[in-house]
Amino acid sequence: MENKKFYITTPIYYPSDKLHIGHTYCTVATDTLARYHRLRGEDVMFLTGTDEHGQKIEDKAREAGVTPKEFVDRIVEGPGGVLDLWKLMNISNDRFIRTTDGYHVQSVQRIFKRMHDNGDIYKGTYKGKYCKPCESFWTESQLADGKCPDCGREVQDAEEEAYFFRLSKYADRVRDLLENTDFLEPKSRVNEMVKNFIEPGLEDLCVSRTSFSWGVPVDFDPGHVVYVWVDALTNYITALGYENDRYDDYGKGWWPGVNIVGKEIVRFHSIIWPAILMSLGEPLPKKCFGHGWLLLDGGKMSKSKGNVVDPYILAEKFGVDALRFFLMRTFPFGSDGNFSNELLIQTINNDLANDLGNLVSRTTAMTGKYFGGHLPAGCGQWASPEPWDLELRQAAASLRDAYEKDMESFAPHKALEDVFKVIQRANKYIDENAPWKLSKDMEQNGPRLAHVLYTLLETTRICGVLLTPFMPDSMEKLFAQTGAPADARTWDSAGRWGALPETAAVSKGENLFPRVDTEKALEELEAAAEAAKQPAVRPEIEIEPQLTEKVDFDTFCKSDFRVVKVKACDAVKKSAKLLRFTLDDGTGVDRQILSGIHQWYEPEELVGKTLVAIVNLPPRKMMGLESNGMLISAVHTERGEEALHLLMVDDAIPAGAKLC
């Protein structure tokens, strides 16, 4: 096939401090699709990441006594965080974006200004309802029993100066996209979007906030931060280099791509995101696929409800590939699915242990027992095949076509169903031929027995190739046991009978999928879940000891501490540490201060912040630049590393206010 580029993304996740199996579901599905396209020989770019701005992050960081950046850093990069989970689940993303990344912040500011300059963003006053957990604006008519229609939580009244995006301007084009193309799937999502949002009339969207500061500053109006969903949605193109110099992939065949998202955020991805791209004059995504939820006891998994399932516990108990397989095999992609530990164990035992594991184990064991691990040359052919020979061979040889159709239709569960029909047929083929009976007279039945085993090995190989996107590590073990060389593990070879060398070295290795003792496993899972509920021990933090030398009051009063507002901030060239701040100190004349904090902060995230500085220190020269004062920060040691936090105060305090 002609080599082509394929760009696929998950939504960038809000960095929750309690990741559950629902977070894993979407990313495993996207990873499976990415691996499928790589198997086909395509150049694949798989993007995921974290959405790190917004009021709820700012509030949670304040509650935790840390800065928002520290809060998200711990959850994304710390032990048990997002990056650790994706590594555990063998996620093969090519790129990972954080919305606090400097290049993304720069792109968002440029995108916002472009939309403002073309007349699609204007200033006004927002008055309405706001759901902080969802970061969503709602009209009174859109609420469900007075609550957020997405999460069911209470909403709050909001009124503030804001910028608005002329979403209504693009209503007809968005409706045409939804109703007359295959852009949004499954089709049930189209009906939801049109009925609930398009038909009532699209209203202009509030796209900036002034009531908090943790977000991308609007660079031409520093009191505003960009609405978190505009910030988040644009990651799909900024991660390719759109409006930044970090990457250079946009416009080189990667975009447009495919967005895989949960059904709760389909509105943002199928209505707001296309409208933003229309405003920018950029191509629209090829596809938005809105999958369903994993439900527990009939309700969506949620930390606030206390009904989450820990993927670390499940992966440790059953193996990563078994967990990946269960998620893709059990729940129709696009519909909700009811999760239970009992269902997980049943799937592992029935499909992986009984069907696939049994097929591999029996076939390799018999090849070793009857032929020393090497079948004779010519065993792939049989002059007078039995009907069941032809039936199994035809099922295996035609499997790739059915599998391909399902995967291209975003139906990985159906693709697995196709594969396991062939696996089940192969197990039946063993019983039809009874190799243990044939082996009793090897002189007469040896050639027939060798053909039966080759047919089983070749069928297993084809199924293994097509299962690779779902269970990559386990299929490597399967190939090693069945003796499949590298050129018999490819997409092309999966559509061709006979790619396995007849004399391949076959060896019975470890049992790929041991059968699970259901009762014992359920007891252990319950115990592990109870243990996980215990509060985590915070890592020890080392605080610098207090000074014993006393300073008299008059000397202390000579230090002039003032509130300052960051107007601009940039990295000092040829310095790895220094940031240059342009500050409003209330005098009407900009103040320049240099600070060696680049290790802990990116300059873009500090614009618009309200800090504290000593302003009556004598000027100092650093890297040829004059610094007039010093910003106040706190320092401690955590996990053996120095951590620094700038002292940030309430934005309502005016520049120049004196601390006393």
Secondary structure, 3 states (H helix, E strand, C coil): CCCCEEEEECCCECCCCCCCHHHHHHHHHHHHHHHHHHHCCCEEEEEEEECCCCHHHHHHHHHHCCCHHHHHHHHHHCCCCHHHHHHHCCCCCCEEEECCCHHHHHHHHHHHHHHHHCCCEEEEEEEEEEECCCCEEECHHHCECCECCCCCCECEEEEEEEEEECHHHHHHHHHHHHHHCCCEECHHHHHHHHHHHHCCCCCCEECEECCCCCCCECCCCCCCEECHHHHHHCHHHHCCCCCCCCCCCCCCCCCCCEEEEEHHHHHHHHHHHHHHHHHHCCCCCCEEEEECCEEECCEECCCCCCCCCCHHHHHHHHCHHHHHHHHHHHCCCCCCEECCHHHHHHHHHHHHHHHHHHHHHHHHHHHHHHHCCECCCCCCCCCCCCHHHHHHHHHHHCHHHHHHHHHHCCCHHHHHHHHHHHHHHHHHHHHHHCHHHHHHHHHHHHHHHHHHHHHHHHHHHHHHHHHCCCCHHHHHHHHHHHCCCHHHCCHHHHCCCCCCCCCCECCCCCCCCCCCCHHHHHHHHHHHHHHHCCCCCCCCEECCCCCCCCCCHHHHHCCCEEEEEEEEEEECCCCCCCEEEEEECCCCCCEEEEECCCCCCCHHHHCCCEEEEECCCCCEEECCEEECCEECEEEEEECCEEEEEECECCCCCCCCCECC
